[in-house]
Amino acid sequence: MTEAGLRRRAPNFIDRETVIAAALQVFAERGFNGASMRGIAAVAETSQSNLYNYFDSKDGLLKFVLEATGRELADALEAAEAEAGEPPADRLVAAVTAYIRFVVAKPSASTVGITEFRYLSGDDRASVIQERDRTETVFRRIVEAGTRAGDFDVADEGFATRALVTLCNSMSGWYRPNGRLSPDDIIVRQVDLALGLVRSPRRH
């Protein structure tokens, strides 16, 4: 059997979610420079050689987890927006809520997405940016719709869009599962800030 054939039949198959969870844990705790394939393999409870059967390098693994979690976040926001109906304020509330629930459910993914993205380059970086652009597009679409309808009052739609994304991204720096605020408390406060940012009358 060829070497490629042996690689395809590698034992101890690692499922997608196990790889993502292990890599995110290690990247979040140690950073990209402090992480190692050996350490990630240990958390995934597999061998380092087996991990290399699926990923050629630590860079490739970082790209994989950031692309996968970025896609999951974008999918969640698009679904929330679609379910919210037509009113722009309802869509904004739904998108912000979906983003917060993602951060609460996967704090490591949010942290790694913000802090370790800088280590990607070339095509790896571009593929992750593509998923991030989908998230920004959701907010941009909502802001533009709200401005056209007269529901939002912003001086610069692009600036407002980036501010909304930054508001949601910022949670990765301060959210703690054992903090004094519950997820629902955080949603109320973040939604209030988002509606205030676009000067929506829904806030009052």
C-alpha positions in Angstrom: 0.0 0.0 0.0 1.2 3.5 -0.8 2.2 6.0 1.9 -0.8 8.1 1.0 -3.0 5.1 1.4 -1.6 4.5 4.9 -2.2 8.1 5.8 -5.8 7.9 4.8 -6.3 4.8 6.9 -4.6 6.3 10.0 -5.9 4.9 13.2 -7.6 6.8 16.0 -9.6 9.0 13.8 -10.1 12.5 15.3 -13.5 14.0 14.8 -13.8 17.6 13.8 -15.3 18.9 17.1 -12.6 17.2 19.1 -9.8 18.8 17.1 -11.5 22.3 17.2 -12.1 22.1 20.9 -8.5 20.9 21.7 -6.9 23.4 19.5 -9.0 26.3 20.8 -8.2 25.4 24.3 -4.5 25.3 23.8 -4.3 28.4 21.6 -6.4 30.3 24.2 -4.3 29.2 27.1 -0.8 29.4 25.6 -1.2 31.6 22.5 -0.1 30.6 19.0 3.6 30.8 19.8 3.3 28.8 23.0 1.1 26.1 21.5 2.5 23.0 20.0 1.1 20.1 18.0 2.2 17.8 20.8 0.2 19.8 23.3 -2.9 19.9 21.1 -2.7 16.2 20.4 -2.5 15.5 24.2 -5.7 17.5 24.8 -7.4 15.8 21.9 -6.2 12.5 23.4 -4.5 11.3 20.3 -0.9 11.0 19.2 1.1 13.8 17.7 1.8 11.7 14.6 -1.9 11.0 14.2 -2.7 14.7 14.4 -0.2 15.3 11.6 -2.2 12.8 9.5 -4.8 15.5 9.2 -2.9 18.8 9.6 0.5 19.5 8.1 1.4 22.3 10.5 0.3 24.4 13.5 -0.5 27.2 11.0 -2.8 24.9 9.1 -4.6 23.9 12.3 -5.0 27.5 13.3 -6.5 28.4 9.9 -8.9 25.4 10.2 -10.3 26.3 13.6 -10.6 30.0 12.8 -12.3 29.3 9.5 -14.7 26.8 11.1 -15.6 29.0 14.0 -15.9 32.0 11.8 -18.3 30.2 9.5 -20.3 29.0 12.5 -20.7 32.5 13.8 -21.6 33.9 10.4 -24.2 31.1 9.9 -25.7 31.9 13.3 -26.0 35.6 12.5 -27.5 35.1 9.1 -30.1 32.7 10.5 -31.0 35.1 13.3 -31.4 38.0 10.9 -33.6 35.9 8.6 -35.8 34.8 11.5 -36.2 38.3 12.9 -38.4 39.6 10.0 -38.2 42.9 8.2 -37.9 45.7 10.9 -34.2 46.7 11.0 -34.2 47.2 14.8 -35.5 43.6 15.3 -32.8 42.3 12.9 -30.1 44.2 14.8 -31.4 42.9 18.2 -31.4 39.3 16.7 -27.9 39.6 15.3 -26.3 41.1 18.4 -28.1 38.4 20.5 -26.8 35.6 18.3 -23.3 37.0 18.5 -23.4 37.2 22.3 -24.7 33.6 22.6 -21.9 32.5 20.4 -19.3 34.2 22.7 -21.0 32.7 25.8 -21.1 29.2 24.3 -17.5 29.4 22.9 -15.4 31.9 24.7 -12.2 30.3 23.6 -13.2 30.6 20.0 -13.9 34.3 20.4 -10.6 34.9 22.2 -8.5 33.0 19.7 -10.2 34.6 16.8 -9.2 38.1 18.0 -5.8 37.5 19.5 -4.3 34.8 17.2 -5.6 35.8 13.8 -2.5 37.9 13.3 -0.4 34.8 12.9 -2.1 33.8 9.6 -0.9 35.0 6.2 -1.5 34.5 2.5 -4.4 32.2 1.5 -4.9 31.0 5.1 -5.6 34.6 6.2 -7.8 35.3 3.2 -10.0 32.3 3.8 -10.7 33.4 7.4 -11.3 36.9 6.3 -13.9 35.7 3.9 -15.9 34.3 6.9 -15.4 37.4 8.9 -16.7 39.5 6.0 -19.9 37.5 6.1 -20.4 38.6 9.7 -19.7 42.2 8.9 -22.1 42.0 5.9 -25.0 41.1 8.2 -24.5 44.2 10.3 -23.8 46.4 7.3 -27.1 45.2 5.6 -29.0 45.9 8.8 -27.5 49.4 9.2 -28.2 50.3 5.6 -31.8 49.0 5.8 -32.4 50.9 9.0 -31.0 54.1 7.6 -33.1 53.9 4.4 -36.2 53.3 6.5 -35.5 56.2 8.8 -35.2 53.9 11.8 -31.5 54.6 12.3 -29.7 57.9 12.3 -26.0 57.5 11.6 -23.5 59.8 10.0 -21.5 57.1 8.3 -23.0 53.6 7.6 -19.6 51.9 7.2 -18.3 53.5 10.4 -21.4 52.4 12.3 -21.1 48.9 11.0 -17.5 48.6 12.2 -18.5 50.0 15.5 -21.2 47.4 16.0 -18.8 44.6 15.1 -16.2 46.0 17.5 -18.8 46.2 20.2 -19.6 42.5 19.8 -15.9 41.5 19.4 -15.0 43.3 22.6 -16.7 40.7 24.6 -13.8 38.3 24.0 -11.6 40.6 26.1 -13.8 40.8 29.2 -16.4 38.0 29.3 -16.0 35.5 32.0 -18.4 32.6 32.5 -18.3 33.1 36.3 -18.9 36.9 36.1 -21.6 38.7 38.0 -23.8 39.1 34.9 -25.8 36.3 33.4 -25.8 35.8 29.6 -29.3 37.4 29.5 -28.1 40.4 31.5 -25.2 40.9 29.0 -27.6 40.6 26.1 -29.8 43.4 27.5 -26.9 45.7 28.0 -25.2 45.0 24.6 -28.4 45.3 22.7 -29.1 48.6 24.5 -25.6 49.9 23.4 -26.1 48.7 19.8 -29.5 50.4 19.5 -28.0 53.5 21.0 -25.1 53.4 18.6 -27.4 53.6 15.6 -29.8 56.1 17.4 -32.8 53.8 17.1 -36.0 55.0 18.8 -36.4 51.3 19.8 -33.9 52.0 22.6 -36.2 54.4 24.4 
